[in-house]
Amino acid sequence: MAGVKAVHWTSRLLIGLALAFSALAPVAAQAQAKHYRIGIINYAAPMGRPGEAPDPGGGKMPVKDALAKYGYVEGGNTTYHFLSAGRDLGKMDQLARDMVAWKPDVILTLMSNAGLYVMHATANDPVPVVFWATDPLEEGLIKSYMRPGKNFTGFSYEPGYALKQMRVLKILKPNLKKVAHLYNHTYSPAPSQRREIIEAGRWMGIEVKTYEVMTKEGLEPAFAQMKKDGMEAVSIGPHEVFNTNGPIIGPLSLKYGLPTMGCCQMSIVQNGGTAAFGPPDGWPAMAERVDMILQGRAKVGDIPVLRMAPPMMLNLKSVKALGLTAPDYLIDEADRLIQ
């Protein structure tokens, strides 16, 4: 009799488990069927890997590879919507509003101008945003780096970026006393970068003088004036007038005997400039933050902004042409050398 009861109890248990699993099956299927909509908006063109040409269509992008490692597969459980302004600021407002209207689960913004316009577009529709930006605090994207507090998080440069730039110039030219700062105020991170360069110079006993240039035609007159004023090196501020005119600025550096230190301007170094810090490889950090948001592990405003060390490019050919010497320890610090 006890054996019969045990059989009946076991049968009821099995039936109960079967019913429980059958009830959970739709939930599991629903979880597996979750589809993600990820928007990517870039002020310029997508950034590729070192040595690769950028893909203007947004098809091949390192951030997609980074997200795939978290299970977000394009053409599978994830749809991407990519928009690029091609450095046309006049397009950014409409592109940002179009992106928000697409109803993404999260938006990735590449470059500061993209973040600014998406900030305005999400003012009444706070879609989570993960950015790459030069100075998100100055630009108003966040309230603080540790607690962004809004609908933005992402990655940026480590603190002391200006000091790192001035340090490189000082190492290359130990008696350095006067540095020109190439500047264009129309880019949102430019004023804060200028302030930090001036402050870094003050700490290091270096006079920093600003030379504002609005167009590529103004570049050579500016370099000529720098030389006339007794400037000994050039710090290049962030702006597309400088970013996109490396073939002009690099040769001017050599012509006027002024070593340059750039901010994200690798094309200048490739064309004769002396050194530059580039954008850090923040794609894994972006992907990690996107996954945290989409899986509900954290609210976007509570996720600290990751501040990363920028890689350095050093042109040893230009160092030699300018009669300078790069010590072994500086060469060893460079992530990429031109020699």
N, C-alpha and C positions, 0 to 999 in steps of 0.2 A: 504493500500500500504506500509505504514511504517512497518506494521507487517510482510509483505512478505519479505521486505528488511532485517529485523532483522533475520528472519529465514534463509535467504540465507547467511547472514554474519556469523551466528552461525554455519551453515553447513560448510562453508569454513574454519572457525577456527578449527572445529573438525577434518576436513580432514587434515589440515595443521599439527595439533598436532599429528595425527596418523602417518603421513608421517615422522615427526621428530623422533617420538619414534621408528618407524620401522628402520630408518637410524641408530639410536643409539644402537639398539638391538645387532647387530653383535659386536659392541665395548664392550658392557656390557658382552656379552657372552665370548668375548676374554679375558676380565679382569678376569672373573670368572674361565676361563680355564687355567690361568697362572700356570705353573708348575715350582717349585723351586728345584734346585740341590744344596745341602749343603754337603760339604765335611768335615769330621772330621778326623784329623790325630793326633795320640798320640804317644809320644816316649815310654811310658810304657803301662799300661793297663788302660781302662776307670775307672774313679773315681766314685764310687757309693755313696750312702748315708751312713751316719755314721752307722756302724754295719753291713753293707751289703758287701758281697764279690764283687769284681769288675767283670764285665761281659766281658770276653775277646773277645766276638764277636761284641761288640758295640751295641747290641740290646736294652738293658735297660740302658739308660743314663739320668741323671737329666737334662742335657742341652736340650735334646729332649722334656722333659716334659715342660720345661720353654718356648721353642719355640712353643709348641702346644697351649699355652695360647695366643699366638699372631696369631694363625690360621694356623700354619705350621704343617700339619698333615701327618705323615709318612704313606705311602700307599694311601694317598689321593692326596693333591696338592704338596707333597714334597717327594723327593727321597734323602735318605742319602747314602753317600759312606764313609765307615769307614775303616781306615788303622791304624795298630798298629805295632810298631817296637819291642815290648816286651823287651825294654831296650837294644836292639842290635843296637849300633850306626852305624855299618856297613850297616844296611838296610835303614837308614834314607834318604840318597841321592836319591836312586831309588824310595822309597815310595813317597817322596815329588814330584819328577818328574811325577810319575804315577798319583798322585792326580791332579796336574795341567793339565795333558793330558786328564783327565776325563771331563774337562770344567765345573767346578762348578760355580755357581753364587757367592758363598762365601765359604771360607775355615775357619774352626775353628781349631786352633792348641792348644794342651794341653801339657804343659811342655816346658821348654826353648829350648831344643834340636830340638823339632818339629818346633818351630817358626824359628829357625836359618836356618834349611834346606829348609823350605818353602820360606823363604826370598830369598835364592839363586835361588830356582826353579822359582820364580815369577819375577826375575830381568827383563826379557824381555816380561813378560806376567803378568802385575800387577793386578792379581785377588785380590779383597778385602779379607783381612784376619783379623779375630778377635781372639785374643790370650788370653791364661792364661800364664804368664811368670813372673819369679822372678825379673828380672832386665832388662826390655826391652830397656832402654836407654843405659846401658852398652853393651848390646848385639848387638846394632845397628839396632834394629827393628824400632825405632822411632827417630825423631829429638828432640822432647820434649814431656812431658806428656800432656800439654794443647793443643798443635798443633802437632800431630804425623807427619804430613807432607808427609808420604809415603802411602803405601797401607795397613798399619797395624793400628789397634787400639785394645782395649781389657781391661783387668783388671790385677792389680798387687797389691803389698803390699803398705800400707800407708808409708809415710816418717817416719824416726826415728825407723825403725824396729830393728836395732842393739841396739839402746838405750833401747828399751823395753826388749830385751833379757838380757842385762847386768843389768838392773834394777831388774829383777826377781832374778837373782843370788845374787845381793847385798842385797835384802830384806831377802832372805833365810840365807845369811851369812853376817851380817852387817859389820864385820871387814875384808871383802874380799879385798885382795891386789894383788893376782896373779891368772890370768885365762889362761888356755891353750886353744888354738884354733885348733880344729881338722880340717885338711885342705887337699883338693886334687885339684890342680890347673887345672886339665883337664876338669872341668865343667865350662862352660862360665860364670855363675853368681858368681862363687867361689871367684875370685880375688876381685871384688868390695865388696862382703860380708865381706871378710877378712879386707879390708881397713876400712870399716865402724865399724867393731867390735873393731879394734885397736883404731880408733878415739873415739869411745864411751868410751872405757876404759880410754883413756887419759883425757877425760872430767870428768870422775868419779874417777880419781886417782887410777886406776887399771892398773897394768902391764899385757899386753897380749903377750904371746909367742906362736908362730906357731909350730905345729907338723904335718908335712905332712905324710899322710898315703895313699899308692897307692892300697893296697890289704887288704882283710880281715885278712890275716895272720899277717899283720903289726899292727893290732889294740892293742893287748895285750902288745907288746913291747912298743908301744907309751904310753899307760896308765902307765906302769911301770916307764918309763922315766919321765912322768909328775910328778908322786909321788916323785921320786928321786929329781927332780928339785924344789920341794916345791910348786908346783901348788896347788891351793885350790878349783878349779872348772873347768869345761870344757864347752866351747862354741863349738857346733858342726856345721861345715859349710855344705853347700849344696853339696851333691854328692851321687850317687847311692851306692857307697861302704859303706856309712854310712846309707842311707835310707833302704837298704835291709838287714842290719845286726844288727837289733835291738836285736835279741836274744843273740848276742855276746856283744854288747856295753852296754846294760842295766845291765847285771851282772857284767861287768868290773867296771861300775860306783860304784856299791855297794862294790865290792871286794877291790878297791883301795880308797874308801872313798871320791870320787870326784863327787859332784853333777853336773848334766849335764843340759844344756839348748840347745834345738835343733831347727832346722829350717825345718819344714815340716816332722819331723821324729817321727810320733806318735808311730811307732812300737818300738822305743827305750824306750819311756815312758811306754808303755804297758809291757815291759820286764824288768823294774827296773830302767830306767832312771828317772830323777827328773821332768823335765818340757819340753814343746815344744810348739811353735806356729805352727799351721797348716795352710793349704791353706784356704783362705776365701771362702765363698759360693758365687762365682761370676757367677753362671749359669744364674740368672735373668739378670745380667748386660750384659752378653754375648748375651742373647736372645734379649734384647732391642737394642743393637748395630747392630745385624744381621737384625732386622726388619727395623731399620732406613736406612740401606744400601739397602736392597732389595726393599723397597718402595720408594727409591730415595729422602728421606727427608734430607739426609746429605751425603757428600762425606767422605769416610773412613778416609782420612788424616786430616779432620777437626773435627773429633769426639774425645774429650779428653779421655785419658786413665783413667779409674776409679781406684783409689788407696784405698784399703779397709783394715780395721783392721783385723788382723788374729786372729782366736780363739785360746785359750790357754788350754792345757791339763796339769794337775798337779797330780803327783803321791804322795799322802799323806803317803802311806806305805813306800816309799823310803825316803821321807823327815824325817820320824820318825827313820828309820833304820840308817840314816846318822847322827842322833843326832841333826837335825836342827828343827826349828820351823817356820811354815807358819802362819803368822798373819791372823786374820779373814778377813781383807780387801783383802788380796791376794787370799784367798780361794774363796771369793765372786766374784773376777774378773775372776776366771777360768770358762771356758765354759764346761769343763768335768773334773771330779775328779775320781781318782782311790783311793779307801780307803777300 
